[in-house]
Amino acid sequence: MSTGSSYVDSSGVTQTVQTSRTGHFEMTRDGFVLLAMGFTGKKALAWKIQYIQAFDAMERALAEHQDNEFRAEIVQVVKDVVAEEVAKIRAEYAALNATQVAGRLGIPTWSTEGGYLSE
């Protein structure tokens, strides 16, 4: 599970490598895991455990970052929807006087001429 790769040599020229003649490999993640998990011995076991712990920590950090981005997107959508609705309400009620607004909201209003009015 390795791929051909390229690198810049000491003279600054890009070299393309298809084989391991230079000792340079570019591996897929799965290829690396298969190779590394095949190592044996006490040091290999300690390295495997550290690799798994580092991978788990990276996965948690990425998930937290994605969750925070998702929350921010949701908050922005809610703000946009609320702003649109507030603008609609303001436009609808802008030309009304207080009695008309109260009537639309179902709030009884008092008239000095004789009690409650209804719209």
VMD Tcl script that draws the C-alpha trace (Angstrom):
set ca {
  {0.00 0.00 0.00}
  {2.54 2.51 -1.10}
  {2.35 4.97 -3.91}
  {4.82 6.62 -6.21}
  {5.94 9.94 -4.87}
  {8.13 12.89 -5.55}
  {10.58 14.89 -3.49}
  {12.94 17.82 -3.90}
  {16.57 16.71 -3.85}
  {19.47 18.65 -2.33}
  {20.00 20.57 -5.59}
  {16.37 21.75 -5.59}
  {15.24 19.47 -8.45}
  {11.97 17.57 -8.06}
  {12.53 13.84 -8.40}
  {9.75 11.31 -9.03}
  {10.15 7.99 -7.26}
  {8.29 4.84 -8.25}
  {10.41 2.35 -6.30}
  {12.30 2.18 -3.05}
  {15.76 2.69 -4.61}
  {16.17 5.98 -2.71}
  {14.78 4.63 0.56}
  {11.88 7.07 0.26}
  {8.33 5.76 0.44}
  {4.98 7.46 0.53}
  {2.44 5.19 2.20}
  {-1.25 5.29 2.71}
  {-2.43 5.39 6.30}
  {-3.66 1.81 6.06}
  {-0.32 0.66 4.65}
  {1.51 2.33 7.51}
  {-0.79 0.78 10.12}
  {-0.32 -2.68 8.61}
  {3.46 -2.26 8.61}
  {3.73 -0.75 12.10}
  {1.31 -3.16 13.73}
  {3.47 -6.02 12.44}
  {6.42 -4.90 14.59}
  {7.12 -7.09 17.65}
  {8.86 -6.69 20.98}
  {8.49 -4.49 24.07}
  {9.41 -1.25 22.29}
  {7.02 -2.06 19.45}
  {4.18 -2.69 21.89}
  {4.82 0.62 23.65}
  {4.93 2.40 20.28}
  {1.66 0.78 19.16}
  {-0.08 1.89 22.36}
  {1.22 5.46 21.93}
  {0.08 5.44 18.29}
  {-3.43 4.35 19.26}
  {-3.61 6.96 22.03}
  {-2.43 9.71 19.70}
  {-4.92 8.67 17.03}
  {-7.75 8.66 19.59}
  {-6.75 12.12 20.84}
  {-6.67 13.44 17.27}
  {-10.08 11.93 16.57}
  {-11.56 13.59 19.69}
  {-10.03 16.96 18.76}
  {-11.44 16.77 15.24}
  {-14.88 15.77 16.52}
  {-14.89 18.68 18.99}
  {-13.83 21.09 16.26}
  {-16.58 19.81 13.96}
  {-19.16 20.03 16.76}
  {-18.17 23.65 17.45}
  {-18.39 24.52 13.75}
  {-21.80 22.82 13.50}
  {-23.09 24.69 16.56}
  {-21.86 27.99 15.12}
  {-23.62 27.24 11.82}
  {-26.89 26.44 13.61}
  {-26.68 29.61 15.70}
  {-26.11 31.67 12.56}
  {-29.09 30.06 10.78}
  {-31.33 30.76 13.77}
  {-30.11 34.38 13.94}
  {-30.81 34.82 10.23}
  {-34.33 33.36 10.50}
  {-35.14 35.48 13.55}
  {-33.81 38.61 11.84}
  {-36.01 37.90 8.78}
  {-39.10 37.37 10.94}
  {-38.42 40.52 12.97}
  {-38.05 42.50 9.74}
  {-41.40 41.13 8.50}
  {-43.13 42.02 11.76}
  {-41.62 45.50 11.80}
  {-42.76 46.10 8.23}
  {-46.26 44.82 9.01}
  {-46.70 46.92 12.16}
  {-44.72 50.03 11.14}
  {-47.72 51.96 9.84}
  {-50.09 51.03 12.68}
  {-50.86 53.12 15.71}
  {-50.84 51.68 19.25}
  {-54.55 50.86 19.25}
  {-54.29 48.98 15.96}
  {-51.27 47.00 17.18}
  {-53.09 46.10 20.39}
  {-56.12 45.01 18.37}
  {-54.01 42.74 16.14}
  {-52.45 41.17 19.20}
  {-55.84 40.65 20.82}
  {-55.20 43.10 23.63}
  {-58.23 45.11 24.71}
  {-57.75 48.88 24.70}
  {-59.45 51.50 26.84}
  {-61.37 54.40 25.43}
  {-61.95 57.55 27.43}
  {-65.40 57.76 25.85}
  {-66.84 54.68 27.39}
  {-64.79 51.62 28.22}
  {-63.05 48.95 26.24}
  {-62.84 49.06 22.47}
  {-62.42 46.13 20.20}
  {-60.95 46.29 16.69}
}
mol new
graphics top color blue
foreach p $ca { graphics top sphere $p radius 0.5 }
foreach p [lrange $ca 0 end-1] q [lrange $ca 1 end] { graphics top cylinder $p $q radius 0.2 }
display resetview
